[in-house]
Amino acid sequence: MNKKIRLDQLLVERGIANGLEQAQRLILAGLVRKKDEVFDKPGMKVSVDVSLEVIKNPFPYVSMGAIKLERALEAFEISAKGFRCLDVGASTGGFTEVLLNRGACHVTALDVGYGQLDWKLRADSRVNCIERTNFRLLPDDFFSTPFDFIVVDVSFISLMLILPKAMKMLTSEGNMIALIKPQFEAERKQIERGGMVKDPLIHIEVIQKLREGLKTLGLFLHNLVPVPRVDFKKNIEFVSLWRGAFRDFSNEEISSIVSLAHEAGKCGKMLT
């Protein structure tokens, strides 16, 4: 009797995927097939010697998060070439991968989780993987040298609890890019069922609060763009650029960018 294992595990064992998460992305994208039959359930049990065809993955990154940073760097016209970078909330490493592709000389990928960073990045000599580490609890002098570039993608916590510490680890002329997730910045009463924050006025409010709160600490909002959306059932998010140099990012600018994001959503368009 042929031994059977999970489909995602089989892809890893055959070297088709670097880890279970990548295997699951390939399967869910409909890229794993047997002749004309699509295998789209990662947990389905298959024979260890089953004949499979894996269509070339058109998605070039280790995670969807990479697109968010890639588009933001283009919009902000920022390079990472030669920079020492810190990726807070690295997860599978989408942001880390983009920074390396953009010429970063070294990236410290930090996350509270364990075993999430893609093996391709974990094996890269330019990457220092720090796991099981809560960034918020680190002493300010945890790193001996400040970073030229810091990127932040965290969940279930406000950026007001993360960016003040991060700015202490940033060079005086460094750049900080942070993903603003309104569902983790808004007050509980402003969050709808399913964790959704749909009201553009709340989006404007949470961005303004971050701008004002961080301004008092010497960190200024310099630019803002909506995150490209591929699923219009999920929350609208924004990528923000912060620097120590003064910049008076106006309410009108914030309102205009929020409006752009919501208009795209109404039309069912993906912002690019």
Summary of the structure (lengths in Angstrom):
residues: 272
radius of gyration: 20.3
end to end distance: 50.8
largest distance: 70.0
contacts: 835
relative contact order: 0.10
helix: 34%
strand: 22%
